[in-house]
Amino acid sequence: MQETAQPVLQDIILVGGGHSHVGVLKQFAMNPVPGVRLTLICRDTHTPYSGMLPGYIAGHYDFDDVHIDLSRLAEFAGARFYRDEVIGLDRDAQTVQCRHRPPVPYDLLSINIGSSPNVAGIPGVADHAVPVKPIHAFRNHWHSLIERVQRHSGALNLAVVGAGAGGVELTLAMQYRLRRELADRGQSPDRLQFHILEQASQILPSHNPRVQRTFQRILAERGVRMHLNAQVRELTAQGLVLANGETLAMDEVLWATRASGPQWLEETGLGLDPEGFIQVHDTLQTVSDPKVLAAGDIAHVLDHPREKAGVFAVRQARPLAQNLKRLALGQRPRPFKPQKRWLALISTGDQYAVATRGGWSVRGRWVWHWKDRIDRGFMARFSDLPAMPASSILPDTAAAKSDAEAQQAISAVAMRCGGCGAKVGSSVLSRALARLEPLHREDILIGLRAPDDAAVVAVPPGKAAVHTVDFFRAFIDDPYVFGQVAANHSLSDLFAMGAEPQSATAIATVPYGIESKIEDTVYQMMAGAVQVLDEAGCALVGGHTGEGQELALGFAVNGLIDPDRVLGKAGLRAGDCLILTKPLGTGTLFAAHARLAAKGRWIDAALASMTASNQQAAQCLSEYGARGCTDVTGFGLLGHLVEMARPSEVDVTLNLAKLPLLEGAEETSAAGILSSLQPANIRLRRAIRDQHRWSKHPRYPLLFDPQTSGGLLAGVPEPVAIECVAELHALGYKQASIIGRVRPASEHLEPITLFDQDADADRDG
């Protein structure tokens, strides 16, 4: 994440990762506005480029060729990336409603979410057809369809409803790919029959007659059956029923027509056209609210109506970015007029394409290669990202809600108090905490319900109290997810010892700025933390928040334990199997993320692991007889293993081949991208017997990789170890593994022996 000393004065929220918004991110990256913060909210981390999707379906491109990595692009732009789905908008409160997180406030809002086929009004479409949009859902279905075709032994009839450019390209790309899949397996491609249906009298109704004739001939030559003037009246499990009474038996129906906006827009009060698209002026501001803008397929520009095409979304990126900047600085937005004619490049599945603009058209394989060059050049704009220098410019006062707030925030940059003067104002903190509803426990005698100078908790008879503390700075720009990770990380010490969480006291630092921004940051962060604490049965009883250069959060947590059933680091026994419940690699992956060298899906998987609680894993390990346990965090796997082996007075053999790793961790560590804590951890290599033999092994660096909210490392009796791992998998710890064995102490000074063996049988290296 990028750090800045500038206070945030204005928040611009980008809803959706469409073609316009990726351009906005790039524009702000190259020319940022001091004091203005961008936040991108999108359900998908990798957004598809529509121009290359037919080539992806046909098998000419792989996933990364046709998808823009929003996580990486947002990091480059210094924008926050919230991976979530927007489900509503409260314009009075100026907040965006999300499915899995608290509302997100905005000063300016831009919507670029694309469109979806409208399946309302036609019986059976929702149940028996597959919409081609949203694309992420169709992509998943497409892979399932390939497998289905491969397994199917008889004839298959597939229909695409909608013969616009998208429907025609999709039909030809699917046919090309599926026929090749069957031919490669020695099966007859001729058992596939494709149909394309269009309610108009011509395919490609918005294109010139020459292009229409060209594709009519291509479809006929490929054996695709065209059904024109074909209005679908109903879909059944057996196929299509047309308005003229004709029935077409189909095994698969894809819906590529009648686009519309999502249903949640109807509840926003924004002006919509009859198809559910947002009505906007030529400044791209909505007709209902000048603080809300829209672009791409979801926008209907009243002054310049155009058909839904990716070229317009791409061209709107620059004027959208410029007008967002102008509005943030209190300036008048400027109108934008799209071109009346545009170049369309329509592929035929087999690396052949037709180019058309107005009444002109050409075709050939050279056109496909021309299109390929254009498409790859567009994608390179968002993948070949240069290093950007940090800015130290003070914010423009025009980017504030008011002069008073601007002056307050700017003064804060130059002059801050220390000591108690660095505390966040009590009104800000109390307002943020008042919006939370932490769990209440009967053994919390004094807590947040009746705040005092300190919390008072009861320790039941027969129980002992367990105390621990953790604190670290934010490594991601999403305060809600950071709060979840920080709470999980802090609780893991209790789980590793077999304790039940009881209470937690928070300590946080937040970057200074205007009160509304500080309050929301505290609220978002603590909301994520409280969600985790509540699920663990742990009551938040108080906290302290101060101002600082960067966001940070930690907890002092207290737990209860039976003093006769404490799991400790000294509990390993010879004969135990070593089980690790979560994969390794968070240190190297987030170091790579900061250098734009990690794929967004790698970061998604890492965060999913870090936000997964260790509570059920600890209970499972205890039930299967674990006596020694610890959580793997900042010292890395080797550091924590040494902490267990030495007090247990045992040796350990560790199988490098069995280490569970996060996707991408081996690649980033091999590239030499390591955490700043790695050098300190590597000093423990002296605990490895013959360590020089393993220093070049690709997994060797990951032994020292510091983990945040890592898994549990435990010794489980060998007779039940495999059953324990199976139970961990059933509980959701899918990468839990037996990674080694505990041996009797030897005469060697080094307690750790490494080996590399894929087989389940163990052997010393």
C-alpha angles and dihedrals in degrees: 000000000000117000124212135180091212118105115235112249102166132029119208112191119202112201111202134012099247128146093273094052096048086055091049091053091051092047093051091045092057095040111021122188111228112239094018118110124197123209121187117203114192136150093220128055093203114050118199124235104228095211092065100038095093088054089050091051090048091052098248094116135038127226097271092047092064104031130079113219103232095185092056094042092050090050089051091050094047088242127140114245118209112187101209143107120258112226103170151356131231103199094179092057091033093231134135115226115222131191099233107023142043119284115285117224122223140189092193126015131198125189122203106155103136123226140281132217111267107236096169119116098027112093116235098012094109091050103038108028132070114222114222089218137093083050097211091062092046091048091058091047091048093061090048090050092053090054091046093052091048091053096042115096103192138052119307127203116202125184132194114199110209125046100205119122092281094050094046094047091047093050094051094043093050093047093050093049098043094047090052092047090055095043091051088056094049093253127131113263089200092078087076116087119187125200129188122197129199127175091209123078093250138039115244090024094184094054131080122273093252092059091044091054092046093056093041087059093045092049091048092048090051091051095247111153112226120209110192126185082024112149113185112227100176144353123219134176087266099051146272129344113200128209091251090058096256116140122210116196109221136177094197132020123192119194116217104157144076099040121201142167125268118276096243090070089068090068096051099077090234116141110261133186120234091274094053098257120141114257112227138176122237088270086063089242113134117253089236103046128021090204091061120071132180137194142172125031093338092061126080108198103210095199095047112024114192136171120267105273133146092234091070093050090051092048092048093059096084098046090043092053092045094050093047088054092047093049092048089053094047094253130134115265119237127232122251125209117197121215117267094220127039140179114260120193111195118187127208100211097254100076092274123116145179123225119204137174120171107316094341126094142163132182142194145101089285088062090057091051089048089051090047090054092049093047095047090048091053092049092048089062088067101034103041095065119174123220109267122215117235114254122228097181114134114241123269108248090222089071092071131092090239139359091249094054091045094052091047092053096044092049088053091063094060104033126035130163123231132213114029088346088073092063117113110252114273092234092056092047095044093049092050094047092044089065090058126080106202121194115273121220126191091227091061101092096177121016141124094319090068105013120208137164090286139004121255120210132180124230110212119228113275093024132104126211121243119201130190139155135204131177133172141156124260117273096183132049095233108092093192094056090040089056090052092050094046092051093047091048092052095046093051092077089061093046091049090058094046094251130147112233114242112166142357135201117200129218119188143167122206130189112260121253143111116338098248092056094046091048093052093047091051091046095048092047096046092044089059091046095047091051088059095041092050093051089052092051091247120139121219103225104175147318151189128243126193137173122256145148094275143021115268136162139185142160138219100213129191127201142180125236142173101249090219093056104050116146109216140177090251094061101092115122130196108264095034121129115230112233124192114195102196134038123258129236112080093123098055094039096055091043086055092045090057088053093047088245100116126083115239093238089056089056091046091054092046092052091047088055093045094050092050112103121236092212099099091041090055092050091049094049091049092050090054093053104265111170101172122047142154137166118250109234138129099352092057127231095298095047093052092043090055088050087058101039099052100052089040089053093225140119124235133210112207123199110214091194091062098051108121109230135191114244110272096016094108091048096050095044090048087054088057094250104142139160119269087241092058097089092056092048093049090065087078091067086100086077089067117090111233089357092169088070090062105037092099095047110118091232096045096091090054091064086072098038109126112233130213114208089352128174133275122270113206143164112234125183108265097236092064101029097099091047090049092053090049090053091048089053090051089052091056102266090122096172098046107135145176100247103174151335135263114235133189113271114273133202090262119106091220112076097193125077120184129207136164118222130144094197118094091235112095126228134167115255 
